[in-house]
Amino acid sequence: MGRLDLKRYLEDLLASGTVTAAAAVIGDGRSIACEGACGAKRRAGGGRVTTSSLFDLASLTKPVIATVAQALDAEGVLPLRRSVSRALAGHETRVAPCLARKSLGSLLRHRSGFQPWAPLFAHGADEEDAVRWLVSDPALHGAAPSTYSDLGYILWGWIAERARGLSLATMVREYVARPLGIDRLAQQPSHRDSVVACHLGNGRERELAAAQGIEIPVRRAPSIGTVQDGNARFLSFAAHAGLFGSARAVWRLAAEWVEPSRVLTSAAVGTALEGRGAYALGWRRRPAETRGRSGLWYGHLGFTGGGVWFCPESAEVRVLLAHRSSIAVGLEDWRKRFLEISM
């Protein structure tokens, strides 16, 4: 029954005009119960979308990076308890006092006091300039606890590259994709014929920048294999929104958090998910779409349209990747409907 329900759901989702393409996987920490896809890739090699097709993950990159952070913490290379000031020691970078004492873990839990967003590409000629501004400008700090922010992830990514001596792309491959057996998760997709076109321009970024008194030029939909997020295009350490991935790849990542075995440990997952507030390490606790469902759920959404949810108690994992047709359309009701599909 689950397969029939999912097929009908995807047909209705595409017919609604809300998305241009979507792929879904429903399962648990060990296996996939049902999966399906709708829409066409429309560029490059063309053809129909499948659960192996590559979507712009946008902020679904964050749980991937949180998984890398767990690995670096376990190695002792970059402990999550280390302070930002200590992590930046030797980089000749002035750090705002309110940020200096924050832990690296707080950057990935949205508890570092960063404002939600800033157009880094408008504040520096290169990544070094951008980071100096990011850590020192008082206007970027002092937000209330549990303020969701891209900036903490961006800073952690920059620090991690220098601590490990590897690019984030390499660390994603070495610490996540390779041990989990994922070949459809990358910053620069090698399977270009499998990339699903994203038709979103930078209208939302222009709105956010204008609210900060900054005018940025119009940018239309990205070329195939280029991420939609402006900061991710500008920065080489795009820890907040820099990955392409398939629905099966995202399921495999979330499954590792439900049934840790290859990358994570049960103790590490427990520590990452413990605590109170809206955000755990890499995830949102009890996301709005799961309210009313039994058990404590964790999840994450991406601006381009994707979402992933899991429940440690039931071991259930659900992934819905999509490219929405416009920044004006909402997916809230469709996400809730997706979580109601029987397995």
Secondary structure as UniProt FT lines:
FT   HELIX           2..15
FT   TURN            16..17
FT   STRAND          19..28
FT   STRAND          32..40
FT   TURN            44..45
FT   TURN            51..52
FT   STRAND          54..56
FT   HELIX           58..60
FT   HELIX           61..75
FT   TURN            80..81
FT   HELIX           84..87
FT   TURN            88..90
FT   HELIX           97..100
FT   HELIX           104..108
FT   TURN            109..110
FT   HELIX           120..122
FT   HELIX           127..136
FT   HELIX           138..140
FT   TURN            145..146
FT   HELIX           150..164
FT   HELIX           168..172
FT   HELIX           173..177
FT   HELIX           178..180
FT   STRAND          185..186
FT   HELIX           192..194
FT   HELIX           203..211
FT   TURN            212..213
FT   TURN            224..225
FT   HELIX           230..234
FT   TURN            239..241
FT   STRAND          244..245
FT   HELIX           247..258
FT   HELIX           266..273
FT   STRAND          284..285
FT   HELIX           288..290
FT   TURN            291..292
FT   STRAND          298..301
FT   TURN            303..304
FT   STRAND          307..311
FT   TURN            312..315
FT   STRAND          316..324
FT   TURN            327..328
FT   HELIX           332..339
//
